[in-house]
Amino acid sequence: MASFSVVSNISSSVAQSHLVQTNSNLNQTLTRLSSGFRINQSGDDAAGLAVANTYRNSIAVLNQGIRNANDGLSDLQIKDGAANNISTLLDRLSTLATQAASGSTSDASRQTLNQEFQDILAEIQRESNVASLATASGFSIFIQNTTTAADGKISGTISAVTTTTLTLNGHVITSQALAQSAVVAVASAVTVLGQTQGTLGTLQNRLQFAISLAQTQVVNNKAAESRIRDANIAEESANLTRYNILTQSGVAALAQANQTSSSVLTLLRG
């Protein structure tokens, strides 16, 4: 049985409760639309936020890993450029030694050829020093975080490229016999240099593949994070319209509930 009371306006309390909830939802929708994020505080989706933060952390590591790889690639290209130039110098050494090894070449000419031969050896050593190829060096670039440390990096050992490691020290071409010996030594040096160039090329290729993979993983991780963290603008726009209408109807209902309470006073009029 219905009753009328001026002490407790239940209809008004119900209307206020719904209006408060609607206003909270409206504020949440406005926050999502203005920020572009579905999760703006931990309470919005605690579990989802933890997963989204994991993806974001992976993206940060991958982006830095890509920068690391590009820096490493630049270092390898510097060394590779020097190795290519040294290879050209070895070609010149072969030419000089072959000319000096001919019986038709005079001793005087061999002295002149040997002077250039020694200058080229000095240039090979200089370029080796400039390009940091004077000593064997370990190469290690961290790309990404993995369960196995070895899988997260690309590493190798770059052999030294000097006149010593190329076994060219002490060679002269001042006689036919010495020149013939130098021809053999330079041919051997070409093989040794080729091995180092092979290492440089392999590391460069591995880094390029690693960069490509890391870039793909960045895109995939961003997509995964976006599905959790980002707001669905179409859905939130619909919610905005919905909660605006509910707010207006809730205010109207609250006004009606308050009016109903005041109508009880008519019963007291005689």
C-alpha positions as CSV (number, residue, x, y, z in Angstrom):
1,M,0.0,0.0,0.0
2,A,1.4,3.4,-1.0
3,S,2.1,6.0,1.7
4,F,2.9,9.7,1.6
5,S,5.7,11.2,3.8
6,V,7.4,14.6,4.1
7,V,10.2,13.1,6.2
8,S,11.6,10.5,3.8
9,N,11.3,11.2,0.1
10,I,12.3,7.8,-1.2
11,S,11.6,8.8,-4.9
12,S,14.0,11.7,-4.6
13,S,16.7,9.5,-3.0
14,V,16.4,7.0,-5.8
15,A,16.5,9.7,-8.4
16,Q,19.6,11.2,-6.7
17,S,21.3,7.8,-6.6
18,H,20.8,7.2,-10.3
19,L,21.8,10.8,-11.1
20,V,25.1,10.4,-9.2
21,Q,25.9,7.2,-11.0
22,T,25.0,8.7,-14.3
23,N,27.2,11.8,-13.6
24,S,30.1,9.5,-12.6
25,N,29.8,7.6,-15.9
26,L,29.5,10.8,-17.8
27,N,32.7,12.1,-16.2
28,Q,34.5,8.9,-17.1
29,T,33.3,9.1,-20.7
30,L,34.5,12.7,-21.0
31,T,37.8,11.7,-19.5
32,R,38.3,8.9,-22.0
33,L,37.3,11.1,-24.9
34,S,39.6,13.9,-23.9
35,S,42.6,11.7,-23.1
36,G,42.0,9.1,-25.8
37,F,42.7,6.3,-23.2
38,R,40.2,3.8,-21.9
39,I,42.4,3.3,-18.8
40,N,43.2,6.6,-17.1
41,Q,43.7,5.3,-13.6
42,S,44.3,1.9,-12.1
43,G,40.7,1.6,-11.0
44,D,39.5,1.7,-14.6
45,D,41.0,-1.8,-15.3
46,A,43.7,-2.9,-12.9
47,A,44.5,-6.2,-14.6
48,G,44.4,-4.6,-18.1
49,L,46.7,-1.8,-16.9
50,A,49.3,-4.3,-15.8
51,V,49.3,-6.1,-19.1
52,A,49.4,-2.8,-21.1
53,N,52.4,-1.6,-19.0
54,T,54.2,-4.8,-19.9
55,Y,53.7,-4.1,-23.6
56,R,54.8,-0.5,-23.1
57,N,58.0,-1.6,-21.4
58,S,58.7,-4.1,-24.2
59,I,58.3,-1.3,-26.7
60,A,60.7,1.0,-24.8
61,V,63.3,-1.8,-24.8
62,L,62.8,-2.6,-28.5
63,N,63.1,1.0,-29.5
64,Q,66.4,1.4,-27.7
65,G,67.5,-1.9,-29.1
66,I,66.9,-0.6,-32.6
67,R,69.0,2.4,-31.8
68,N,71.7,0.2,-30.4
69,A,71.7,-1.9,-33.6
70,N,71.9,1.1,-35.8
71,D,74.9,2.4,-33.8
72,G,76.5,-1.0,-34.1
73,L,75.8,-1.1,-37.8
74,S,77.5,2.3,-38.2
75,D,80.6,1.0,-36.4
76,L,80.7,-2.1,-38.6
77,Q,80.3,0.0,-41.8
78,I,83.3,2.1,-40.7
79,K,85.4,-1.0,-40.3
80,D,84.1,-2.5,-43.5
81,G,84.9,0.6,-45.4
82,A,88.5,0.5,-44.2
83,A,88.7,-3.2,-45.0
84,N,87.5,-2.5,-48.5
85,N,90.2,0.2,-48.9
86,I,92.9,-2.1,-47.5
87,S,91.7,-4.7,-50.1
88,T,92.4,-2.2,-52.8
89,L,95.8,-1.4,-51.4
90,L,96.6,-5.2,-51.4
91,D,95.8,-5.2,-55.1
92,R,98.3,-2.5,-55.6
93,L,100.9,-4.5,-53.6
94,S,100.3,-7.5,-55.8
95,T,100.8,-5.3,-58.9
96,L,104.1,-3.9,-57.6
97,A,105.4,-7.3,-56.4
98,T,104.5,-9.0,-59.7
99,Q,106.3,-6.2,-61.7
100,A,109.4,-6.6,-59.5
101,A,109.3,-10.4,-59.8
102,S,109.8,-10.1,-63.6
103,G,113.3,-10.8,-64.8
104,S,113.0,-7.8,-67.2
105,T,112.7,-5.4,-64.3
106,S,116.0,-3.7,-63.4
107,D,117.3,-3.5,-59.8
108,A,117.0,0.3,-60.0
109,S,113.4,0.0,-60.9
110,R,112.8,-2.5,-58.1
111,Q,114.2,0.1,-55.6
112,T,111.5,2.5,-56.9
113,L,108.8,-0.1,-56.7
114,N,109.9,-1.1,-53.3
115,Q,109.6,2.4,-52.0
116,E,105.9,2.5,-53.0
117,F,105.5,-1.0,-51.7
118,Q,106.7,0.1,-48.2
119,D,104.6,3.3,-48.4
120,I,101.5,1.2,-49.0
121,L,102.3,-1.1,-46.1
122,A,102.5,2.0,-43.9
123,E,99.2,3.2,-45.2
124,I,97.6,-0.2,-44.5
125,Q,98.7,0.1,-40.9
126,R,97.6,3.7,-40.6
127,E,94.1,2.9,-41.9
128,S,93.9,-0.1,-39.6
129,N,94.6,2.2,-36.6
130,V,92.1,4.8,-37.7
131,A,89.3,2.3,-38.2
132,S,90.0,0.5,-34.9
133,L,91.1,-2.7,-36.6
134,A,94.6,-2.7,-35.1
135,T,93.6,-5.3,-32.5
136,A,91.0,-8.1,-32.4
137,S,87.9,-6.9,-30.7
138,G,84.7,-8.4,-29.4
139,F,81.4,-7.1,-30.9
140,S,78.2,-7.3,-28.9
141,I,75.0,-5.4,-29.4
142,F,71.9,-5.8,-27.1
143,I,68.7,-5.8,-29.1
144,Q,65.9,-6.9,-26.9
145,N,65.0,-8.6,-23.6
146,T,64.5,-12.3,-23.8
147,T,64.4,-15.3,-21.5
148,T,67.8,-16.3,-22.7
149,A,70.5,-13.6,-22.5
150,A,72.3,-14.9,-25.6
151,D,69.1,-14.5,-27.7
152,G,68.8,-10.9,-26.9
153,K,72.1,-9.8,-28.4
154,I,74.2,-10.1,-31.5
155,S,77.9,-10.8,-30.9
156,G,81.0,-11.9,-32.6
157,T,84.8,-11.4,-32.8
158,I,86.4,-9.1,-35.4
159,S,90.0,-10.2,-36.1
160,A,92.7,-7.5,-36.3
161,V,93.7,-6.3,-39.8
162,T,97.3,-5.1,-39.6
163,T,100.5,-5.7,-41.6
164,T,101.4,-8.2,-38.9
165,T,98.2,-10.2,-39.0
166,L,98.3,-10.1,-42.8
167,T,101.9,-11.4,-42.6
168,L,103.3,-8.6,-44.7
169,N,105.8,-7.2,-42.3
170,G,109.4,-7.4,-43.4
171,H,108.6,-8.1,-47.1
172,V,110.6,-6.2,-49.7
173,I,110.7,-6.4,-53.4
174,T,114.3,-5.3,-54.1
175,S,115.2,-8.6,-55.9
176,Q,113.4,-11.0,-58.1
177,A,113.3,-13.7,-55.5
178,L,112.1,-11.4,-52.7
179,A,109.5,-10.0,-55.0
180,Q,108.2,-13.5,-55.9
181,S,108.0,-14.3,-52.2
182,A,106.0,-11.0,-51.7
183,V,103.5,-12.1,-54.3
184,V,102.7,-15.2,-52.4
185,A,102.5,-13.3,-49.1
186,V,100.1,-10.7,-50.5
187,A,97.9,-13.5,-51.9
188,S,97.8,-15.0,-48.5
189,A,97.0,-11.6,-47.0
190,V,94.0,-11.3,-49.3
191,T,92.6,-14.5,-47.9
192,V,93.1,-13.4,-44.3
193,L,91.5,-10.0,-45.0
194,G,88.6,-11.8,-46.7
195,Q,87.9,-13.8,-43.6
196,T,87.6,-10.5,-41.6
197,Q,85.4,-9.0,-44.2
198,G,83.2,-12.1,-44.1
199,T,82.8,-11.6,-40.3
200,L,82.0,-7.9,-40.8
201,G,79.4,-8.7,-43.5
202,T,77.8,-11.4,-41.5
203,L,77.4,-9.1,-38.5
204,Q,76.0,-6.4,-40.6
205,N,73.4,-8.7,-42.2
206,R,72.4,-10.1,-38.7
207,L,71.9,-6.6,-37.4
208,Q,69.8,-5.6,-40.4
209,F,67.6,-8.6,-39.9
210,A,67.4,-8.0,-36.1
211,I,66.4,-4.4,-36.8
212,S,63.6,-5.5,-39.1
213,L,62.4,-8.0,-36.6
214,A,62.5,-5.5,-33.7
215,Q,60.5,-2.9,-35.8
216,T,57.9,-5.5,-36.5
217,Q,57.7,-6.4,-32.8
218,V,57.3,-2.7,-31.9
219,V,54.3,-2.4,-34.2
220,N,52.7,-5.6,-32.8
221,N,53.3,-4.6,-29.2
222,K,51.9,-1.2,-29.9
223,A,48.8,-2.8,-31.4
224,A,48.4,-5.1,-28.4
225,E,48.8,-2.2,-26.0
226,S,46.4,0.0,-27.9
227,R,43.7,-2.7,-27.8
228,I,43.9,-2.6,-24.0
229,R,44.8,1.0,-23.2
230,D,43.2,3.1,-25.9
231,A,39.6,4.3,-25.8
232,N,37.0,3.2,-28.4
233,I,36.0,6.6,-29.6
234,A,32.9,5.4,-31.4
235,E,31.7,3.6,-28.3
236,E,32.5,6.5,-26.0
237,S,30.8,9.0,-28.3
238,A,27.6,6.9,-28.0
239,N,28.1,6.8,-24.3
240,L,28.4,10.6,-24.2
241,T,25.0,11.0,-25.9
242,R,23.5,8.3,-23.6
243,Y,24.7,9.8,-20.4
244,N,23.8,13.3,-21.4
245,I,20.2,12.2,-22.0
246,L,20.2,10.2,-18.7
247,T,21.5,13.3,-16.9
248,Q,18.8,15.5,-18.3
249,S,16.0,12.9,-17.5
250,G,17.5,12.3,-14.1
251,V,17.4,16.0,-13.2
252,A,13.8,16.1,-14.5
253,A,12.9,13.0,-12.4
254,L,14.5,14.5,-9.3
255,A,12.5,17.7,-9.7
256,Q,9.3,15.7,-10.1
257,A,10.1,13.6,-7.0
258,N,10.7,16.8,-5.0
259,Q,7.4,18.2,-6.3
260,T,5.5,15.1,-5.3
261,S,6.7,15.5,-1.7
262,S,5.5,19.1,-1.5
263,S,2.0,18.0,-2.8
264,V,1.5,16.2,0.5
265,L,0.9,19.6,2.0
266,T,-2.4,19.9,0.2
267,L,-3.8,17.2,2.5
268,L,-3.2,19.6,5.5
269,R,-5.3,22.4,4.0
270,G,-8.8,22.6,5.3
